[in-house]
Amino acid sequence: MIPRRRTRFLSTLPTLATLAAIAATIVGAKVARANDWGTPGLDGAHARLSTERSGALFAGSRWTARFPESARVLSSPVVAEGLMVNVDLGGKVRALRAEDGQLAWSAAVGSDVQGTPAVDRGRAFVPMLGNTVVALRLADGATVWTRDVGGMALSSPAPIDGDIVLSVGFPGKRVVRLAGTTGELVWQSPPVMEQFGNTSPAVGAGMVVVGSNGGHYYAFDAGTGALRWDYIADGIVNLAAPLISGGRVYFAGGNDSGHVHAVDLATGTAVAGWPVDLPAPEPDLAGTRLARQRAVSSFVSVGGLLVLQTRLDDTLDTDGDRVADRTLSREMVVALDPATGALAWQAARGRAEIIDPNDVPKFFVCPTPAGFASDSSSELIAAASSLEATVVILDAETGVERGRQAVAGAALASPVVANGRLHVVAMSGAIEAFASSVNHAPSAAIPASNPRALDAGQVALRWLPAVDSDAQLPSYELRIDTDGEVLESWQHQLSVAAGSTSVQLSDTFTPGVRPRRVGGALSLVQASDFLGRRESPCDRKRICRLEPGRGARGRATGGRRWTGRGRLHFVQHPPRERRHHAARRRGRPDSARHDRPRHGRQRRRNCRRARHHRGWRLDQGSDHLHPDHLPRHEGSIESPHCARLPHRCHLGGRRRFSHGRERDAGPERDRRSRRRRRDHQEQPARRQRRRARE
């Protein structure tokens, strides 16, 4: 296993008797959890509040990852299953190990990317400006599917019941829901949107709420895509997502708007007393203000308040020639009362005097703060800055600064707090993680062997306890499945009490385990192959074991759910010999006669050999061997306990062996075949020697 926040073993419990080798694999979460941060909003409503108690100081270990080929970064990081996933503006997706920053995999999606990926059920969904959305397998970055949505995809996908929903940008003006497993279109909204939308949808109460450029917001039915209501606000909106909280929806548009709107979630009608104004102080630099633009972040629902970050960019004439010569940028965090909209507190986050207009942060967006719990009564906020290279930790109730952390550079990407680490990504592409001083992820749980062979009466999964640096006993989360993986789906999920290191099972499963600390941090995931059990058809009191032979690859030969005795030898013949046999059966002339045996009897023998000695594998859930699924090597599958081949076993898909009938399927038969072949090849040389003697 590998350390991570929630540990899961990846393995198969087929018909095996002892513990197999450990293989490191990544496992996926079924729903967004407070300890992982798999989507930009953390949950469907975009509350961005983690229940993890990480404290105000992140003075523990840290790591930094820089990639020379990286473009600038707008996308925020997401953290799930021990990996931190991020993508740069050039479309290079990278997954780093959250514990140490080592690159796990990278993938180029072939188009520019501005939206933040979403990770759900073992897949990373990446929106692209090239009118497509791509799903990558979280374990290795392989492409699962690609879908053309008919418009630029800047909107970060929002997971919903295994699917994803996102707003389609220019030239499309709609919202689509795609199947998470295949990318097929589930529904698309009716053509009612006046402008394209770039915001990530907020999902709640059976509705999907999105904002379009120009400040027009829409709510669609999450099941059908039908329009439920629309609301005309103001501002450019762009990437600032709405928030669903307390039966209301909150919006902030930005650009030429300084308003925050609140509407009823069920009807879309404005709440009395809203919209309210955001703080708009006058410039503190001498000169004439010629223009003002406002950038806004998405919301955070933390400490009973609405929190967002905003930046004012004032274009100034400081020398009196009526030509803009300087931009004054000021950034602040603002907290509002969600009931009345009254200003609760504000905290300055940065100030910069910019001469070159190209240096002003772009995209009308600020990094959105991240909310998380603490050991004290009040919750905390981590706020990055688009103007300075720091992250500050603020008290959510008062706005008082509780901590400050220097980082690699200013950021438009939002920070996240996951598994005891603060993750930040600078505009330059530098990726950093800072360990909490009080909440440390436990080490990985290590699979332990069983003291005796597993049987039908006892199947117990055991692991060595995870080590916690603070001497706390972690609890465990156990996932169980039968399809060989617990990354994308599973049948059972159990919570194992702190201190327990085993669990009793009663069937054939694939388990996955993750240790969890009291404060909420989880270890990285390690996958491991457990050996399972199944009653033997030839001896129901014995458990059989299958071992891959030499030349086989991994579990390709590890027959699942097969029990039998003896040594089953397989040979994959070269493709040419099989072509000869196929051509002869079809009655067509053979184009390579010189490779064929000359005598009919030997030719027929080789044809039978080519038919029956092909590679085979055992299919999960059956007792059948299937040909042509193994590499072209020799090898064997051995079961040491039983005396006969299994009931209804198909050899190479040609011959059926009933239960109780023995067959010589070992290496001796192959040795005899090779001897006959050698004798046949030596016959011409023997005849020549005999004639020479005569």
C-alpha positions as CSV (number, residue, x, y, z in Angstrom):
1,M,0.0,0.0,0.0
2,I,1.0,3.6,-0.5
3,P,0.4,6.3,2.1
4,R,-2.7,8.4,1.6
5,R,-5.8,9.8,3.1
6,R,-8.1,6.8,2.8
7,T,-6.4,3.6,2.1
8,R,-7.6,0.9,-0.2
9,F,-6.1,-2.4,-1.2
10,L,-6.4,-3.2,-4.9
11,S,-6.4,-6.9,-5.4
12,T,-8.4,-9.9,-6.5
13,L,-9.8,-12.6,-4.3
14,P,-10.2,-15.4,-6.8
15,T,-9.4,-19.1,-6.0
16,L,-6.1,-18.5,-4.4
17,A,-4.8,-19.5,-1.0
18,T,-2.0,-17.2,0.2
19,L,-1.1,-13.5,-0.1
20,A,0.4,-12.5,-3.5
21,A,2.8,-9.8,-4.5
22,I,2.0,-6.1,-3.9
23,A,1.4,-3.8,-6.8
24,A,1.1,0.0,-6.4
25,T,-2.1,1.3,-8.0
26,I,-4.3,4.3,-7.4
27,V,-7.9,4.0,-6.3
28,G,-10.8,6.4,-6.8
29,A,-13.5,8.0,-4.7
30,K,-17.1,7.4,-5.3
31,V,-18.2,10.8,-4.1
32,A,-16.4,14.0,-3.3
33,R,-15.2,13.8,0.3
34,A,-14.0,16.5,2.6
35,N,-10.6,14.9,2.9
36,D,-10.0,14.7,-0.9
37,W,-10.6,17.8,-3.0
38,G,-11.6,16.3,-6.3
39,T,-13.5,19.3,-7.9
40,P,-13.0,23.1,-7.9
41,G,-15.9,23.6,-5.6
42,L,-15.2,20.5,-3.4
43,D,-18.9,19.6,-3.5
44,G,-21.7,20.1,-5.9
45,A,-23.0,23.3,-4.2
46,H,-19.4,24.8,-4.5
47,A,-19.1,25.5,-0.7
48,R,-15.3,24.8,-0.8
49,L,-15.3,23.9,3.0
50,S,-13.4,20.9,4.1
51,T,-14.1,19.3,7.5
52,E,-10.4,18.3,7.8
53,R,-8.8,19.8,10.9
54,S,-5.4,21.0,9.6
55,G,-4.7,24.0,11.9
56,A,-3.4,27.5,11.0
57,L,0.3,26.6,10.5
58,F,1.7,24.6,7.5
59,A,5.3,24.5,8.7
60,G,5.9,20.8,8.2
61,S,7.6,19.2,5.3
62,R,7.1,20.8,1.9
63,W,7.8,19.9,-1.8
64,T,8.0,21.9,-5.0
65,A,7.7,20.7,-8.5
66,R,8.8,22.7,-11.5
67,F,8.6,21.6,-15.1
68,P,10.7,23.5,-17.7
69,E,8.3,22.8,-20.5
70,S,5.3,24.0,-18.5
71,A,3.1,26.9,-19.7
72,R,1.5,29.4,-17.4
73,V,-1.3,28.1,-15.3
74,L,-4.9,29.3,-14.6
75,S,-6.4,25.9,-13.6
76,S,-6.6,25.1,-9.9
77,P,-5.2,21.9,-8.5
78,V,-7.5,19.0,-7.5
79,V,-6.5,16.3,-5.0
80,A,-7.9,12.8,-5.0
81,E,-6.7,9.3,-4.1
82,G,-3.2,10.4,-3.3
83,L,-2.7,12.3,-6.5
84,M,-2.7,16.1,-7.1
85,V,-3.8,16.8,-10.7
86,N,-3.2,20.0,-12.5
87,V,-3.1,21.3,-16.1
88,D,-1.4,24.2,-17.7
89,L,-2.7,26.6,-20.3
90,G,-0.9,24.6,-23.0
91,G,-3.0,21.5,-22.2
92,K,-0.4,19.4,-20.4
93,V,-2.1,17.4,-17.6
94,R,0.2,16.2,-14.8
95,A,-0.6,14.0,-11.8
96,L,1.8,14.2,-8.9
97,R,2.0,12.1,-5.8
98,A,0.5,14.3,-3.1
99,E,2.9,13.1,-0.4
100,D,6.1,13.9,-2.2
101,G,5.4,15.7,-5.5
102,Q,6.9,12.9,-7.6
103,L,5.4,12.8,-11.1
104,A,3.0,9.9,-11.4
105,W,2.1,10.5,-15.1
106,S,1.5,13.3,-17.6
107,A,-0.7,13.5,-20.7
108,A,-1.0,16.1,-23.4
109,V,-4.6,16.6,-24.4
110,G,-3.9,18.5,-27.6
111,S,-5.6,21.8,-26.9
112,D,-5.4,24.8,-24.6
113,V,-7.0,24.5,-21.2
114,Q,-8.3,27.2,-18.8
115,G,-10.9,25.3,-16.8
116,T,-10.0,23.2,-13.7
117,P,-10.3,19.4,-14.2
118,A,-12.7,17.4,-12.0
119,V,-11.8,13.9,-10.6
120,D,-14.6,11.5,-9.9
121,R,-14.8,7.7,-9.7
122,G,-11.3,7.1,-11.0
123,R,-11.3,9.5,-13.9
124,A,-10.1,13.0,-14.5
125,F,-12.4,15.1,-16.7
126,V,-10.6,17.9,-18.5
127,P,-12.4,20.7,-20.4
128,M,-10.6,22.1,-23.4
129,L,-10.8,25.2,-25.6
130,G,-10.8,22.9,-28.6
131,N,-14.6,22.2,-28.2
132,T,-13.9,18.8,-26.5
133,V,-13.9,17.2,-23.0
134,V,-11.5,14.3,-22.4
135,A,-11.7,11.7,-19.6
136,L,-8.4,10.4,-18.4
137,R,-7.9,7.3,-16.2
138,L,-6.6,8.6,-12.8
139,A,-4.4,5.5,-12.4
140,D,-2.2,6.1,-15.4
141,G,-3.5,9.1,-17.5
142,A,-4.7,6.9,-20.3
143,T,-7.6,8.4,-22.4
144,V,-10.9,6.8,-21.6
145,W,-13.1,8.8,-24.0
146,T,-13.2,12.2,-25.8
147,R,-16.4,14.1,-26.5
148,D,-17.0,17.0,-28.9
149,V,-19.4,19.4,-27.1
150,G,-19.8,21.9,-29.9
151,G,-18.1,24.8,-28.2
152,M,-15.1,25.9,-26.2
153,A,-15.1,24.2,-22.8
154,L,-13.9,26.6,-20.1
155,S,-16.4,25.4,-17.6
156,S,-15.0,23.0,-15.0
157,P,-17.2,19.8,-15.0
158,A,-19.4,19.2,-12.0
159,P,-19.9,15.4,-11.1
160,I,-23.4,14.3,-10.6
161,D,-24.4,10.7,-9.9
162,G,-21.5,9.3,-11.9
163,D,-22.0,11.7,-14.8
164,I,-20.6,15.2,-15.4
165,V,-22.4,18.5,-16.2
166,L,-20.8,21.6,-17.7
167,S,-21.6,24.7,-19.6
168,V,-20.6,24.9,-23.2
169,G,-18.8,28.2,-24.3
170,F,-18.6,29.9,-27.7
171,P,-20.2,29.2,-30.1
172,G,-22.4,26.9,-28.1
173,K,-25.0,28.4,-25.7
174,R,-26.1,25.4,-23.7
175,V,-25.5,23.1,-20.7
176,V,-24.8,19.4,-21.3
177,R,-24.7,16.3,-19.1
178,L,-22.4,13.6,-20.2
179,A,-22.2,10.0,-19.0
180,G,-19.1,9.6,-16.9
181,T,-18.2,6.2,-18.1
182,T,-18.6,6.7,-21.9
183,G,-19.0,10.4,-22.6
184,E,-22.3,9.9,-24.3
185,L,-24.8,12.8,-24.2
186,V,-27.4,12.3,-21.5
187,W,-29.2,15.6,-22.1
188,Q,-28.5,19.1,-23.3
189,S,-30.4,22.2,-22.3
190,P,-32.9,23.9,-24.6
191,P,-31.6,26.9,-26.7
192,V,-32.5,29.6,-24.2
193,M,-29.1,31.0,-23.2
194,E,-28.5,34.5,-24.7
195,Q,-24.7,34.3,-24.0
196,F,-22.3,31.5,-23.7
197,G,-21.3,30.4,-20.2
198,N,-17.8,29.6,-18.7
199,T,-18.7,29.0,-15.1
200,S,-18.6,25.7,-13.4
201,P,-22.2,24.6,-12.6
202,A,-23.5,24.5,-9.0
203,V,-25.6,21.4,-8.4
204,G,-28.2,21.1,-5.6
205,A,-31.8,20.2,-4.9
206,G,-32.2,18.6,-8.3
207,M,-31.1,21.7,-10.2
208,V,-28.0,22.8,-12.2
209,V,-27.3,26.5,-11.9
210,V,-24.9,28.3,-14.3
211,G,-24.0,31.8,-15.2
212,S,-23.5,33.2,-18.7
213,N,-21.4,36.1,-19.8
214,G,-23.4,39.3,-19.4
215,G,-24.7,38.3,-15.9
216,H,-27.6,36.1,-17.0
217,Y,-28.1,33.0,-14.8
218,Y,-30.1,29.9,-15.6
219,A,-31.3,26.9,-13.5
220,F,-32.0,23.6,-15.3
221,D,-33.5,20.3,-14.1
222,A,-30.6,18.0,-13.2
223,G,-32.5,14.9,-14.5
224,T,-33.9,16.2,-17.8
225,G,-32.1,19.5,-18.6
226,A,-35.4,21.4,-18.8
227,L,-35.3,25.1,-17.9
228,R,-36.6,25.8,-14.3
229,W,-35.9,29.6,-14.1
230,D,-33.6,32.3,-15.2
231,Y,-32.4,35.5,-13.5
232,I,-30.8,38.6,-15.0
233,A,-28.0,40.1,-12.9
234,D,-24.9,42.0,-14.1
235,G,-21.2,41.7,-14.6
236,I,-19.1,39.5,-16.9
237,V,-19.2,36.4,-14.8
238,N,-16.6,34.4,-16.7
239,L,-15.2,31.7,-14.4
240,A,-16.8,32.8,-11.1
241,A,-19.1,30.0,-10.1
242,P,-22.4,30.5,-8.2
243,L,-22.9,29.1,-4.7
244,I,-26.0,27.1,-3.5
245,S,-26.4,27.5,0.3
246,G,-29.4,27.6,2.7
247,G,-32.0,27.3,-0.1
248,R,-30.5,30.3,-2.0
249,V,-28.2,30.9,-4.9
250,Y,-25.5,33.6,-4.7
251,F,-23.8,35.3,-7.7
252,A,-21.0,37.8,-8.2
253,G,-20.3,39.0,-11.7
254,G,-17.3,41.3,-11.6
255,N,-15.9,43.5,-14.4
256,D,-18.1,46.7,-14.3
257,S,-20.3,45.2,-11.6
258,G,-19.7,45.4,-7.8
259,H,-22.8,43.6,-6.8
260,V,-23.6,40.3,-5.1
261,H,-27.0,38.8,-5.9
262,A,-29.1,36.3,-3.9
263,V,-32.1,34.5,-5.3
264,D,-34.4,31.7,-4.1
265,L,-33.2,28.3,-5.3
266,A,-36.7,27.0,-6.0
267,T,-38.1,29.9,-7.9
268,G,-35.2,32.2,-9.0
269,T,-36.8,35.3,-7.5
270,A,-34.5,37.9,-5.9
271,V,-34.3,37.8,-2.1
272,A,-35.4,41.1,-0.5
273,G,-32.6,43.4,0.3
274,W,-30.3,42.0,-2.4
275,P,-28.2,42.7,-4.4
276,V,-25.6,44.3,-2.1
277,D,-22.4,46.2,-3.0
278,L,-18.9,45.0,-2.6
279,P,-16.4,47.4,-1.0
280,A,-15.0,49.8,-3.6
281,P,-12.4,52.1,-2.0
282,E,-11.0,55.0,-4.0
283,P,-7.4,54.8,-5.3
284,D,-4.7,55.6,-2.7
285,L,-2.4,56.8,-5.4
286,A,-2.3,60.4,-6.6
287,G,-3.8,60.9,-10.1
288,T,-7.0,60.7,-12.1
289,R,-8.8,57.4,-12.4
290,L,-9.7,56.8,-16.1
291,A,-11.2,53.3,-15.8
292,R,-11.9,50.5,-13.2
293,Q,-12.3,46.8,-13.6
294,R,-13.2,44.3,-10.9
295,A,-12.2,40.6,-10.8
296,V,-14.0,38.3,-8.5
297,S,-13.6,34.7,-7.3
298,S,-16.1,32.1,-6.6
299,F,-17.6,31.9,-3.1
300,V,-16.7,30.0,0.1
301,S,-19.4,29.1,2.6
302,V,-17.4,29.1,5.9
303,G,-18.0,30.1,9.5
304,G,-21.6,31.0,8.7
305,L,-20.5,33.6,6.3
306,L,-20.2,34.1,2.5
307,V,-16.5,34.7,1.6
308,L,-15.1,35.8,-1.7
309,Q,-11.9,37.4,-3.0
310,T,-12.0,40.5,-5.2
311,R,-9.4,42.7,-7.0
312,L,-9.8,46.3,-8.2
313,D,-7.7,47.3,-11.2
314,D,-7.8,51.1,-11.5
315,T,-6.3,52.7,-14.6
316,L,-4.7,56.0,-13.6
317,D,-3.3,59.1,-15.2
318,T,-0.6,60.2,-12.7
319,D,1.1,63.0,-14.7
320,G,-1.9,64.9,-16.0
321,D,-1.5,64.3,-19.7
322,R,-4.9,62.4,-19.9
323,V,-3.1,59.2,-20.9
324,A,-3.1,56.1,-18.7
325,D,0.4,55.5,-17.4
326,R,-0.2,53.3,-14.4
327,T,-2.5,50.6,-13.0
328,L,-3.2,50.3,-9.3
329,S,-4.3,46.8,-8.3
330,R,-5.6,46.0,-4.9
331,E,-6.9,42.7,-3.7
332,M,-9.0,41.8,-0.7
333,V,-11.0,39.0,1.0
334,V,-14.6,40.0,1.8
335,A,-17.0,38.3,4.2
336,L,-20.8,38.9,4.0
337,D,-23.7,37.9,6.1
338,P,-25.6,35.4,4.0
339,A,-29.0,36.5,5.4
340,T,-28.7,40.3,4.9
341,G,-25.6,40.8,2.8
342,A,-24.0,43.1,5.5
343,L,-20.3,43.3,5.4
344,A,-18.9,41.2,8.2
345,W,-15.2,41.9,7.7
346,Q,-12.6,42.5,4.9
347,A,-8.9,41.8,4.8
348,A,-6.3,43.2,2.4
349,R,-4.5,40.5,0.3
350,G,-2.2,42.5,-1.9
351,R,-1.3,45.8,-3.6
352,A,0.7,46.5,-6.8
353,E,1.5,49.5,-8.9
354,I,1.8,48.2,-12.5
355,I,3.3,50.3,-15.3
356,D,3.0,47.7,-18.2
357,P,-0.7,46.9,-18.8
358,N,0.4,43.4,-19.9
359,D,1.4,42.6,-16.4
360,V,-2.1,43.2,-15.0
361,P,-3.6,39.7,-14.1
362,K,-6.0,38.5,-16.7
363,F,-9.3,36.6,-17.0
364,F,-11.3,38.8,-14.6
365,V,-10.7,36.2,-11.9
366,C,-9.1,35.9,-8.5
367,P,-8.0,32.8,-6.6
368,T,-10.9,31.5,-4.5
369,P,-10.1,30.9,-0.8
370,A,-10.3,27.5,0.7
371,G,-12.2,26.9,3.9
372,F,-11.2,24.2,6.4
373,A,-11.7,23.2,10.0
374,S,-9.3,23.7,12.9
375,D,-8.8,22.3,16.4
376,S,-10.2,25.5,17.8
377,S,-13.9,26.5,17.6
378,S,-13.5,28.7,14.5
379,E,-12.9,27.6,11.0
380,L,-10.1,28.9,8.9
381,I,-9.5,30.3,5.4
382,A,-6.5,29.9,3.1
383,A,-6.3,32.7,0.6
384,A,-3.7,33.0,-2.2
385,S,-3.0,36.2,-4.1
386,S,-2.8,37.2,-7.8
387,L,-0.5,40.1,-6.8
388,E,2.0,38.7,-4.3
389,A,3.7,35.4,-3.6
390,T,2.1,34.5,-0.3
391,V,-0.8,32.5,1.1
392,V,-2.4,33.8,4.3
393,I,-4.5,31.8,6.8
394,L,-7.4,33.9,8.1
395,D,-9.9,33.3,11.0
396,A,-13.3,32.8,9.2
397,E,-15.3,34.6,11.9
398,T,-13.1,37.7,12.3
399,G,-10.8,37.9,9.3
400,V,-7.7,38.1,11.6
401,E,-4.6,36.7,10.1
402,R,-3.5,33.5,11.8
403,G,-0.6,32.5,9.6
404,R,1.3,33.4,6.5
405,Q,3.2,31.2,4.0
406,A,5.6,32.3,1.3
407,V,5.1,30.5,-2.0
408,A,6.8,30.3,-5.4
409,G,4.8,33.1,-7.0
410,A,1.5,35.0,-7.4
411,A,-1.4,32.7,-8.4
412,L,-4.8,32.8,-10.2
413,A,-5.3,29.2,-9.3
414,S,-7.2,28.6,-6.1
415,P,-5.5,26.8,-3.1
416,V,-6.8,23.6,-1.7
417,V,-6.4,21.9,1.7
418,A,-6.4,18.1,1.4
419,N,-4.9,15.2,3.4
420,G,-3.0,17.4,5.7
421,R,-1.4,19.5,3.0
422,L,-1.9,23.0,1.5
423,H,-1.6,22.8,-2.2
424,V,-0.9,25.9,-4.4
425,V,0.0,26.5,-8.0
426,A,1.7,29.7,-9.2
427,M,0.9,31.4,-12.5
428,S,4.5,30.4,-13.5
429,G,3.6,26.7,-13.2
430,A,5.4,26.0,-10.0
431,I,3.4,23.5,-7.9
432,E,3.9,23.3,-4.1
433,A,2.5,21.5,-1.1
434,F,3.0,22.4,2.6
435,A,2.3,19.8,5.3
436,S,0.1,20.9,8.2
437,S,1.8,21.2,11.6
438,V,-1.0,19.4,13.4
439,N,-2.7,17.1,10.9
440,H,-0.4,14.5,9.3
441,A,-1.5,11.8,6.9
442,P,-0.7,8.3,8.3
443,S,1.6,5.9,6.5
444,A,0.3,3.3,4.2
445,A,-1.3,0.2,5.5
446,I,0.8,-2.8,4.4
447,P,-0.9,-6.1,3.5
448,A,-0.1,-9.0,5.9
449,S,-0.1,-12.7,5.1
450,N,-2.5,-15.1,6.6
451,P,-1.3,-17.6,9.1
452,R,-3.0,-20.4,7.2
453,A,-4.6,-21.0,3.8
454,L,-7.9,-19.3,3.3
455,D,-10.9,-21.6,3.1
456,A,-14.6,-21.4,2.7
457,G,-15.1,-21.0,6.4
458,Q,-12.6,-18.2,7.0
459,V,-11.6,-15.4,4.6
460,A,-10.0,-12.6,6.6
461,L,-8.2,-9.7,5.1
462,R,-5.3,-8.5,7.3
463,W,-2.9,-5.6,7.1
464,L,-0.2,-4.1,9.3
465,P,-1.3,-1.0,11.2
466,A,-0.6,2.4,9.6
467,V,2.0,4.5,11.4
468,D,0.8,7.9,12.6
469,S,3.5,10.5,13.5
470,D,1.3,11.8,16.3
471,A,0.8,8.4,17.9
472,Q,-2.9,8.3,17.1
473,L,-4.7,5.1,16.0
474,P,-6.1,5.6,12.5
475,S,-9.4,4.1,11.4
476,Y,-9.7,2.4,8.0
477,E,-12.0,2.5,5.0
478,L,-12.4,-0.8,3.2
479,R,-13.8,-1.1,-0.3
480,I,-14.8,-4.5,-1.7
481,D,-15.5,-5.4,-5.3
482,T,-15.4,-8.5,-7.6
483,D,-14.2,-6.9,-10.9
484,G,-10.5,-6.6,-10.1
485,E,-10.4,-2.9,-9.2
486,V,-11.8,-0.5,-6.6
487,L,-11.0,2.7,-8.4
488,E,-14.1,3.3,-10.4
489,S,-16.7,1.1,-8.8
490,W,-17.2,-1.2,-5.9
491,Q,-19.9,-3.3,-4.3
492,H,-19.3,-2.7,-0.6
493,Q,-17.7,0.0,1.5
494,L,-17.0,-0.6,5.2
495,S,-15.6,1.6,8.0
496,V,-13.2,-0.3,10.2
497,A,-12.7,1.0,13.7
498,A,-9.5,2.5,14.9
499,G,-7.0,-0.1,15.9
500,S,-8.5,-2.9,13.9
501,T,-6.3,-4.5,11.2
502,S,-8.5,-7.2,9.8
503,V,-11.9,-7.9,8.5
504,Q,-13.8,-11.1,7.9
505,L,-15.3,-11.7,4.4
506,S,-17.6,-14.4,3.1
507,D,-17.2,-14.3,-0.7
508,T,-14.7,-13.7,-3.5
509,F,-13.9,-10.0,-3.5
510,T,-11.4,-7.3,-4.6
511,P,-10.6,-5.2,-1.5
512,G,-9.1,-1.7,-1.1
513,V,-8.1,-0.1,2.2
514,R,-7.0,3.4,3.3
515,P,-5.9,4.5,6.9
516,R,-7.6,7.6,8.2
517,R,-6.3,9.9,10.9
518,V,-8.5,11.3,13.6
519,G,-8.0,14.8,12.2
520,G,-9.2,13.7,8.8
521,A,-6.0,13.1,6.9
522,L,-5.8,9.9,4.9
523,S,-2.8,8.0,3.7
524,L,-1.8,7.4,0.1
525,V,-3.3,4.3,-1.5
526,Q,-1.4,1.1,-2.2
527,A,-2.9,-1.6,-4.2
528,S,-2.2,-5.2,-3.3
529,D,-3.2,-8.6,-4.7
530,F,-4.9,-10.7,-2.2
531,L,-5.5,-14.4,-2.9
532,G,-8.9,-15.6,-2.4
533,R,-10.8,-18.8,-2.3
534,R,-13.4,-20.8,-4.0
535,E,-14.6,-24.4,-3.6
536,S,-12.9,-26.9,-5.8
537,P,-15.0,-28.9,-8.2
538,C,-12.8,-32.0,-7.6
539,D,-12.4,-31.6,-3.8
540,R,-14.7,-29.1,-2.1
541,K,-12.6,-29.2,1.1
542,R,-9.5,-28.0,-0.5
543,I,-8.5,-24.6,-1.9
544,C,-6.5,-24.5,-5.1
545,R,-3.9,-22.0,-6.2
546,L,-2.9,-20.9,-9.7
547,E,0.5,-19.7,-10.4
548,P,1.5,-17.9,-13.7
549,G,4.1,-19.9,-15.6
550,R,7.3,-18.4,-17.0
551,G,6.8,-16.0,-19.9
552,A,3.4,-15.0,-18.7
553,R,2.4,-11.4,-17.8
554,G,1.0,-10.6,-14.4
555,R,-2.6,-11.7,-14.0
556,A,-3.0,-12.5,-17.7
557,T,-2.4,-16.1,-16.8
558,G,-3.6,-16.1,-13.2
559,G,-6.9,-17.9,-13.8
560,R,-9.6,-16.4,-11.8
561,R,-12.1,-18.7,-10.1
562,W,-10.4,-21.8,-11.5
563,T,-9.5,-24.8,-9.3
564,G,-7.8,-27.9,-10.5
565,R,-4.8,-30.1,-10.1
566,G,-1.8,-30.9,-12.2
567,R,0.3,-28.7,-14.4
568,L,-1.5,-27.2,-17.4
569,H,1.0,-26.4,-20.1
570,F,0.3,-23.8,-22.8
571,V,2.2,-23.0,-26.0
572,Q,1.5,-20.2,-28.4
573,H,2.6,-21.2,-31.9
574,P,4.0,-18.7,-34.3
575,P,1.5,-16.8,-36.5
576,R,2.9,-18.4,-39.6
577,E,2.1,-21.9,-38.5
578,R,-1.4,-20.9,-37.6
579,R,-1.9,-19.3,-41.0
580,H,-0.9,-22.5,-42.7
581,H,-3.4,-24.4,-40.7
582,A,-6.2,-21.9,-41.4
583,A,-5.4,-21.9,-45.1
584,R,-5.5,-25.6,-45.3
585,R,-8.9,-25.7,-43.5
586,R,-10.4,-23.2,-46.0
587,G,-9.1,-25.2,-48.9
588,R,-6.9,-22.4,-50.2
589,P,-3.4,-22.9,-51.5
590,D,-0.6,-22.3,-49.0
591,S,1.8,-19.6,-50.1
592,A,4.6,-20.9,-47.9
593,R,4.8,-24.5,-48.8
594,H,8.5,-24.8,-48.0
595,D,7.7,-24.3,-44.3
596,R,5.1,-27.0,-44.2
597,P,5.9,-30.6,-43.3
598,R,6.1,-32.9,-46.3
599,H,4.2,-35.9,-45.0
600,G,0.5,-35.8,-44.5
601,R,0.5,-37.5,-41.2
602,Q,3.0,-35.2,-39.6
603,R,1.2,-32.2,-41.2
604,R,-2.1,-33.2,-39.6
605,R,-0.3,-33.7,-36.3
606,N,1.2,-30.2,-36.4
607,C,-2.3,-28.8,-37.3
608,R,-3.7,-30.4,-34.3
609,R,-0.9,-29.1,-32.3
610,A,-1.4,-25.6,-33.6
611,R,-5.1,-25.9,-32.7
612,H,-4.7,-27.2,-29.1
613,H,-1.5,-25.7,-28.0
614,R,-2.5,-22.1,-28.4
615,G,-2.4,-19.7,-25.5
616,W,-5.4,-19.8,-23.1
617,R,-6.6,-17.9,-20.1
618,L,-9.3,-18.4,-17.5
619,D,-12.2,-16.1,-17.6
620,Q,-13.5,-14.5,-14.4
621,G,-16.7,-16.0,-13.2
622,S,-16.4,-19.2,-15.3
623,D,-14.5,-22.5,-15.6
624,H,-13.6,-22.0,-19.2
625,L,-10.2,-21.5,-20.9
626,H,-10.2,-19.1,-23.8
627,P,-7.5,-19.1,-26.5
628,D,-5.4,-16.4,-28.0
629,H,-5.4,-14.1,-24.9
630,L,-1.8,-14.7,-23.8
631,P,1.5,-13.5,-25.2
632,R,3.4,-15.8,-27.6
633,H,5.4,-17.5,-24.9
634,E,5.5,-20.8,-23.2
635,G,4.4,-21.1,-19.6
636,S,2.2,-23.0,-17.2
637,I,-0.5,-22.7,-14.7
638,E,-0.2,-25.0,-11.7
639,S,-2.6,-26.1,-9.1
640,P,-0.8,-28.2,-6.5
641,H,-3.8,-29.5,-4.5
642,C,-6.2,-31.2,-6.8
643,A,-5.7,-34.3,-9.1
644,R,-7.8,-33.5,-12.2
645,L,-8.6,-30.8,-14.6
646,P,-11.7,-28.7,-13.6
647,H,-15.2,-29.5,-14.5
648,R,-16.3,-28.2,-17.9
649,C,-12.8,-26.9,-18.8
650,H,-12.4,-25.9,-22.4
651,L,-8.8,-26.4,-23.7
652,G,-8.0,-23.9,-26.4
653,G,-11.7,-23.6,-27.1
654,R,-11.7,-27.0,-28.9
655,R,-11.9,-30.0,-26.6
656,R,-14.1,-30.5,-23.6
657,F,-12.8,-32.5,-20.6
658,S,-15.5,-33.6,-18.2
659,H,-15.0,-33.8,-14.5
660,G,-13.1,-36.9,-13.5
661,R,-11.3,-37.5,-16.8
662,E,-7.6,-37.1,-16.7
663,R,-5.5,-35.8,-19.5
664,D,-1.7,-35.5,-20.0
665,A,-1.5,-31.7,-20.1
666,G,1.9,-31.4,-18.7
667,P,5.4,-30.6,-20.2
668,E,6.0,-34.3,-21.0
669,R,3.6,-34.2,-24.0
670,D,5.3,-31.1,-25.3
671,R,8.7,-32.9,-25.0
672,R,7.4,-35.8,-27.0
673,S,6.1,-33.4,-29.7
674,R,9.5,-31.7,-30.0
675,R,11.2,-35.1,-30.2
676,R,8.9,-36.2,-33.1
677,R,9.5,-32.9,-34.8
678,R,13.3,-33.3,-34.5
679,D,13.2,-36.8,-35.8
680,H,11.2,-35.7,-38.8
681,Q,13.7,-32.9,-39.6
682,E,16.6,-35.3,-39.3
683,Q,15.2,-38.0,-41.7
684,P,16.8,-36.4,-44.9
685,A,20.2,-36.3,-43.3
686,R,19.9,-39.9,-42.1
687,R,19.0,-41.0,-45.6
688,Q,22.0,-39.2,-47.1
689,R,24.4,-40.9,-44.5
690,R,22.9,-44.3,-45.2
691,R,23.4,-43.9,-49.0
692,A,27.0,-42.7,-48.4
693,R,27.6,-45.8,-46.4
694,E,26.1,-48.0,-49.1
